[in-house]
Amino acid sequence: MGSRLFLLAATTVLTASLAMGQAGPRVTGVEPSSGKVESNLTLNGENLGKESVASVFLSDDAKDYKAAVVEQTAAKIVMKVPQVKAGDYNISIQVGNNIFIQPIRFTVAE
């Protein structure tokens, strides 16, 4: 059991060291804060380039709706609002095989 604890501790330290080396992608804002289906919206943030973020979504409590990317740089992503019902959605990004819900909301207008 002692060797398993050591391995777990060593893995945790290694993971923490790698995480400090480069910050992961994150969305810090959205412009505008509301819009209609098919309109463009801009996500601002850090490390948002194609090498970091594979896809972007509007997400509700049940599903992630993939958006078309119009433009993508390290500091911003311009996306088209996908075909969704009017309402409030979280912005989500795909990094590798994982989808991360960001603390940013967007309202789809009718």
C-alpha positions in Angstrom: 0.0 0.0 0.0 2.9 2.4 0.8 4.2 2.1 -2.8 0.8 2.9 -4.2 0.6 6.1 -2.1 4.0 7.1 -3.3 3.0 6.6 -6.9 -0.1 8.6 -6.5 1.8 11.4 -4.9 4.4 11.4 -7.6 1.7 11.4 -10.3 0.0 14.3 -8.6 3.2 16.3 -8.4 4.1 15.6 -12.1 0.6 16.6 -13.2 0.7 19.8 -11.2 4.2 20.6 -12.7 2.9 20.1 -16.2 -0.2 22.2 -15.6 1.9 25.1 -14.4 4.1 25.0 -17.5 1.3 26.1 -19.8 -2.1 27.4 -18.9 -5.0 25.7 -20.6 -7.5 27.4 -22.9 -10.2 29.5 -21.2 -12.9 31.8 -22.4 -13.1 35.1 -20.4 -15.8 36.9 -22.3 -18.3 36.9 -25.2 -19.4 39.7 -27.5 -22.3 40.3 -27.9 -24.0 38.6 -24.9 -27.0 37.7 -26.9 -28.0 37.1 -30.6 -30.0 35.1 -33.0 -29.3 31.8 -34.6 -26.7 32.1 -37.4 -25.3 35.4 -36.1 -21.7 35.6 -35.2 -20.4 35.9 -31.7 -16.8 36.4 -30.5 -15.3 34.4 -27.6 -12.3 36.2 -26.0 -9.8 34.5 -23.8 -6.4 32.7 -23.6 -4.9 29.8 -25.5 -7.9 29.5 -27.9 -5.9 28.6 -31.0 -6.6 25.6 -33.2 -3.7 23.6 -31.5 -5.6 23.9 -28.2 -9.4 24.2 -28.9 -10.8 21.6 -31.4 -14.5 22.8 -31.3 -16.9 25.2 -29.6 -20.4 24.6 -28.4 -23.5 26.2 -26.9 -24.5 23.9 -24.0 -27.7 23.5 -22.0 -28.4 21.1 -19.2 -28.9 18.2 -21.6 -26.8 18.7 -24.7 -23.8 20.4 -26.4 -24.7 22.1 -29.7 -21.6 22.4 -32.0 -21.0 25.8 -33.6 -19.3 26.5 -36.9 -16.0 28.4 -36.3 -15.5 31.4 -38.6 -12.2 32.6 -37.2 -9.8 31.3 -34.6 -6.7 32.8 -33.0 -4.9 32.4 -29.6 -7.0 35.3 -28.2 -10.4 34.8 -29.8 -12.8 32.5 -31.6 -15.6 33.9 -33.8 -18.4 31.3 -34.1 -21.9 31.1 -35.7 -24.8 30.5 -33.3 -26.0 27.0 -34.0 -29.6 26.0 -34.6 -31.0 26.0 -31.1 -34.1 27.2 -29.3 -34.2 30.6 -27.7 -32.8 30.6 -24.2 -29.7 30.9 -22.1 -26.6 28.6 -22.9 -23.2 28.1 -21.5 -20.2 28.4 -23.8 -18.2 25.2 -24.0 -14.9 24.3 -25.6 -13.5 20.9 -26.7 -9.9 20.3 -25.7 -8.7 16.9 -26.9 -11.6 14.5 -26.3 -13.1 16.5 -23.4 -15.7 19.3 -23.5 -15.3 22.0 -20.8 -18.2 24.2 -19.9 -16.9 27.8 -19.4 -18.3 30.2 -16.8 -19.7 32.4 -19.7 -23.3 32.6 -20.7 -24.9 33.5 -24.1 -28.6 34.2 -24.7 -30.1 33.1 -28.0 -32.9 35.5 -29.0 -36.0 34.5 -31.0 
